[in-house]
Amino acid sequence: MAYDPRTDTGIPTEQVGSLPRSSRLQATYADYDAGKVSREQLEAQQDEAVRDSITRLEATGSPIVSDGEQRWSSFATYPITDTLAGTGLAANLAPGGQYFAIFSDGHYRQLPRLVGGPFRYKTYAADTLARSIKYATKPMKQAVIAPSMLDLLYPLKDEVPGYSRAQFEEDLLNETEQDIRRAFAAGAVRVSIDFTEGRLATRADPRNPWTGAGMLPHFIELNNRVLDRFTAQERAHIGIHTCPGGDRDAVHSADVPYSDLLPSMFKMNAGYFLMQLASERERDAVYKLVGEYSREDANGVTQMCYIGVVNPQNPRVESPQEIADALVRAANFIPKERLGSTDDCGFSPFSIDEKPNHGSPDYAREVAFQKIKNRVEGTRTAAERLGVGNLVTA
């Protein structure tokens, strides 16, 4: 399916990926882990949630939709386990790996640990996309996890017996490439790579040793090794998402200056970037960095800059006018022909998320659709104010 992201709104607009799961779906995940319901019962609830998510996303006027990741354990672990509790863990993995992140409220999310090779995905994003796309009448996007995140499965200091880091990383890159290619083959018109570990990599949290290990340059290299397997035409539709985390309405690296990340991040040869900004305190300074370091020619592709204009961690709904004003302001620093809009983060990157600031995941779900509707409307207004409707191509 051909997709021009400017067609409906002048300025392109796109969600990151996840939506809050309902209380009912979250309870079913817990019951599945406890052996109280069957896999078929869980999948029936997931299917119902996907159908509802796509229908309601299309009703917001969004020109592109996702399935809200309703079938996933999390944005990071969907390839390797069925649930956050570890049910259905992939081969050669065991519980008790590194913390991915420790959040501002003190809770943490932990990865499994690699105990042998080879490393293989159990589930590809295309496997769930293929089941979801039948419900959509609009183009669909698909988020996938970055190899830099799953690189943390390998022990930080020790070597896995009989399986070197170099061999693991080659296997990992092959799996990531497959994940992206299969998503396009299954019908996605855009694929964005979740790179939330990028900002965290410069935080140096003593409770979480990998964050102080200077891994950002290696992360950039790994991700570029995947991107460089795609043509410029393909990479125009492959994005990178960055944010300071978003789980249980808490973050993990909002205190890290964007100046520590963005100069390196834009070295990745992706065609577009989805960046948290609505919740950023000094937005002008970040807009300036984005304008300065994003590239018109990233190995043959022009980098589009999608700025976050709504905050999924806050139940306050941003007005269309507020969103339009943010985009118009950003155009003072970012060329308007390379400007887009997005949400700061996925609305619930993990399948179990109580959304405490919202009061319940069900209310958070209602808020999410209103925020997305306003983002679409505000983006269209900004395009009119900036005179970019004439940039729409046939």
Secondary structure, 3 states (H helix, E strand, C coil): CCCCCCCCCCCCECCCCCCCCCHHHHHHHHHHHCCCCCHHHHHHHHHHHHHHHHHHHHHCCCCCECCCCCCCCECCCCCCCCCCCCCCCCCCEECCCCEEEECCCCCEEECCEECCCCCCCCCCHHHHHHHHHHHCCCCEEEEEECHHHHHHHCCCCCCECCECHHHHHHHHHHHHHHHHHHHHHCCCCEEEEECCHHHHCCCCCCCCHHHHCCCHHHHHHHHHHHHCCCCHHHHCCEEEEECCCCECCECCCCCCCHHHCHHHHCCCCCCEEEECCCCCCCHHHHHHHHHHHCCCCCCCCCCEEEEEEECCCCCCCCCHHHHHHHHHHHCCCCCHHHEEEEECCCCCCECCCCCCCCCCHHHHHHHHHHHHHHHHHHHHHHHHHHCCHHHCCC
